[in-house]
């Protein structure tokens, strides 16, 4: 049985075992009608977003991060995982992704806090890597800034990813935001109207939306947001909240909407305020 302490040696001397582990992995079942999904997200470090709660480098210890992911993935009701190649490769070697729907994060160039944050080119997973690895799909962060010309490249790359993954019969999770520069930092507009606008732009990308799903923040008046599209959506977790119970209530109301088919949550479940990953995941599962 491979342990976390074995990973560096495998990478150094037997890197071919990574491809073999992907080939041997039992794939996920995909969406099951009548069953909502809970996908654990851990692609934040790939763009330098290491913080959780009050710790700006909470995700900086890879052993601790992997242990948290493994604990979350082992809980009943967890259906999938979303991450960058480095983390997915570690977890597939460790056997933690058996029977899970796995989504590869595709664009991480727009590093958190950088002057080029809106220049979010696609430099992580591509469609070829997702298909070759037997992953169930991909994910894009598609921030739309009407005052920043780099948005044009992000939209073009998003459309290309949608086209290539849909041609391969793979789902793509598109996470859209209307974003602005505020004091040299990117701020996402979480008003209902802005989220509706982002949904309309995101779902129009590409030559087909047949395999497009949305990854959306849980905002005020989700009924209006979800009335703006027929595309399936998953609710994202966002930052670690101070009031976990209030967030669970918001998720529960959103999950009652017919085209909300589950949750994609990272730091809120991996770094809960009380440190109990298993209980945080179980609380989320109870909502589904």
Secondary structure, DSSP 8 states (H G I E B T S, - for coil): ---GGGHHHHHHH-THHHHHHHHHS-------TT--EEEEEE-GGGGT---BTTBTTGGG-HHHHHHHHHHHHTSTT--EEEE-HHHHHHHHHTTTTTT-EEEEE----S-TT-TTTT-----S--HHHHHHTT-SEEEEEEEE-TT-THHHHHHHHHHHHHHHHHHTT-EEEEEEEEEEEETTEEEEE-SHHHHHHHHHHHHT-SS--TTEEEEE---TTHHHHHTT--S-EEEE--S--S-HHHHHHHHHHHHTSTTEEEEEESHHHHT-TTS-HHHHHHHHHTT-
